[in-house]
Amino acid sequence: MQDQLSENTPNLCPHCGNELTLWEQVLLSVDRMLVCRNCWYRIILDPPEENPNQSETNKEDTEG
């Protein structure tokens, strides 16, 4: 299960260093936001960036 989590999903709170449980990491990877139970810090992940070439291809597909 740990291997399936995104590399961008932290396993520690960036504010207090409290270790996030596996369930909290899964919630964070899905919802992109979580509140640390230790310090009440709101952890918000940025959405993954799209590949610029991929977005151009998608625009061409939708245009015509």
MIDOSE-1310 file (N, C-alpha, C; in nm, 2 decimals, decimal comma, always signed):
residues 64
mqdq	+0,08/-0,12/+0,00/+0,00/+0,00/+0,00/+0,09/+0,13/+0,00; +0,19/+0,12/+0,08/+0,28/+0,24/+0,09/+0,34/+0,27/-0,05; +0,37/+0,17/-0,13/+0,43/+0,19/-0,27/+0,33/+0,26/-0,36; +0,20/+0,25/-0,33/+0,10/+0,30/-0,42/+0,07/+0,45/-0,40
lsen	+0,12/+0,50/-0,28/+0,10/+0,64/-0,26/+0,19/+0,73/-0,34; +0,14/+0,84/-0,38/+0,22/+0,94/-0,46/+0,35/+0,98/-0,39; +0,45/+1,01/-0,47/+0,57/+1,06/-0,41/+0,56/+1,19/-0,35; +0,45/+1,27/-0,39/+0,43/+1,40/-0,34/+0,36/+1,40/-0,21
tpnl	+0,30/+1,29/-0,17/+0,23/+1,28/-0,04/+0,32/+1,27/+0,07; +0,32/+1,37/+0,16/+0,42/+1,37/+0,28/+0,37/+1,26/+0,38; +0,47/+1,21/+0,46/+0,44/+1,12/+0,57/+0,46/+1,19/+0,70; +0,50/+1,32/+0,70/+0,51/+1,40/+0,82/+0,44/+1,53/+0,80
cphc	+0,39/+1,58/+0,91/+0,33/+1,72/+0,91/+0,44/+1,82/+0,88; +0,43/+1,91/+0,78/+0,54/+2,00/+0,76/+0,55/+2,11/+0,87; +0,45/+2,12/+0,95/+0,46/+2,22/+1,06/+0,52/+2,17/+1,19; +0,47/+2,06/+1,24/+0,52/+2,01/+1,37/+0,60/+1,88/+1,36
gnel	+0,60/+1,81/+1,24/+0,68/+1,69/+1,22/+0,61/+1,57/+1,27; +0,48/+1,58/+1,31/+0,41/+1,46/+1,36/+0,39/+1,36/+1,24; +0,42/+1,23/+1,27/+0,40/+1,13/+1,16/+0,26/+1,11/+1,13; +0,22/+1,11/+1,00/+0,09/+1,09/+0,95/+0,07/+0,94/+0,94
tlwe	-0,05/+0,89/+0,98/-0,08/+0,75/+0,97/-0,10/+0,72/+0,82; -0,10/+0,59/+0,79/-0,12/+0,55/+0,65/-0,25/+0,59/+0,60; -0,35/+0,59/+0,69/-0,49/+0,63/+0,65/-0,49/+0,78/+0,62; -0,42/+0,86/+0,70/-0,42/+1,00/+0,68/-0,34/+1,03/+0,55
qvll	-0,24/+0,96/+0,51/-0,17/+0,98/+0,39/-0,26/+0,94/+0,27; -0,34/+0,84/+0,28/-0,43/+0,81/+0,17/-0,53/+0,92/+0,16; -0,59/+0,96/+0,27/-0,69/+1,07/+0,26/-0,63/+1,20/+0,20; -0,50/+1,23/+0,23/-0,43/+1,34/+0,18/-0,41/+1,33/+0,03
svdr	-0,38/+1,21/-0,02/-0,35/+1,19/-0,16/-0,48/+1,20/-0,24; -0,59/+1,16/-0,18/-0,72/+1,17/-0,25/-0,78/+1,31/-0,24; -0,79/+1,36/-0,12/-0,86/+1,49/-0,10/-0,77/+1,61/-0,12; -0,64/+1,59/-0,12/-0,54/+1,70/-0,13/-0,54/+1,80/-0,02
mlvc	-0,62/+1,77/+0,09/-0,61/+1,86/+0,21/-0,64/+1,77/+0,33; -0,57/+1,80/+0,44/-0,58/+1,73/+0,57/-0,54/+1,82/+0,68; -0,61/+1,81/+0,80/-0,57/+1,89/+0,91/-0,49/+1,79/+1,01; -0,37/+1,84/+1,05/-0,29/+1,76/+1,14/-0,36/+1,75/+1,28
rncw	-0,37/+1,63/+1,33/-0,44/+1,61/+1,46/-0,35/+1,66/+1,57; -0,23/+1,68/+1,55/-0,14/+1,72/+1,66/-0,14/+1,88/+1,68; -0,12/+1,95/+1,57/-0,11/+2,09/+1,58/-0,22/+2,17/+1,51; -0,31/+2,10/+1,44/-0,42/+2,16/+1,37/-0,38/+2,24/+1,25
yrii	-0,26/+2,21/+1,20/-0,21/+2,28/+1,08/-0,28/+2,22/+0,96; -0,33/+2,31/+0,87/-0,40/+2,26/+0,75/-0,29/+2,23/+0,64; -0,28/+2,10/+0,60/-0,19/+2,06/+0,50/-0,26/+2,06/+0,37; -0,22/+2,14/+0,27/-0,29/+2,14/+0,14/-0,18/+2,11/+0,04
ldpp	-0,21/+2,01/-0,05/-0,12/+1,98/-0,16/-0,17/+2,05/-0,28; -0,07/+2,10/-0,36/-0,10/+2,16/-0,49/-0,14/+2,05/-0,59; -0,23/+2,08/-0,68/-0,27/+1,97/-0,78/-0,15/+1,94/-0,86; -0,14/+1,82/-0,91/-0,03/+1,78/-0,99/-0,03/+1,86/-1,12
eenp	+0,09/+1,90/-1,17/+0,10/+1,98/-1,29/+0,09/+1,89/-1,41; +0,01/+1,94/-1,51/+0,00/+1,86/-1,63/+0,12/+1,88/-1,72; +0,15/+1,78/-1,80/+0,25/+1,80/-1,90/+0,21/+1,90/-2,00; +0,29/+2,00/-2,04/+0,24/+2,10/-2,13/+0,21/+2,04/-2,27
nqse	+0,28/+1,94/-2,31/+0,25/+1,88/-2,44/+0,11/+1,81/-2,43; +0,08/+1,75/-2,32/-0,04/+1,68/-2,30/-0,16/+1,78/-2,30; -0,15/+1,90/-2,24/-0,26/+1,99/-2,24/-0,28/+2,05/-2,38; -0,18/+2,06/-2,46/-0,19/+2,11/-2,60/-0,27/+2,00/-2,68
tnke	-0,24/+1,88/-2,66/-0,31/+1,77/-2,73/-0,45/+1,77/-2,69; -0,48/+1,79/-2,56/-0,62/+1,79/-2,52/-0,70/+1,90/-2,58; -0,64/+2,02/-2,60/-0,70/+2,14/-2,66/-0,73/+2,11/-2,80; -0,64/+2,04/-2,87/-0,66/+2,01/-3,01/-0,78/+1,91/-3,03
dteg	-0,79/+1,81/-2,94/-0,89/+1,71/-2,94/-1,03/+1,78/-2,92; -1,04/+1,87/-2,83/-1,17/+1,93/-2,80/-1,21/+2,04/-2,90; -1,11/+2,10/-2,97/-1,14/+2,20/-3,07/-1,20/+2,15/-3,20; -1,16/+2,03/-3,24/-1,21/+1,99/-3,36/-1,17/+1,86/-3,41
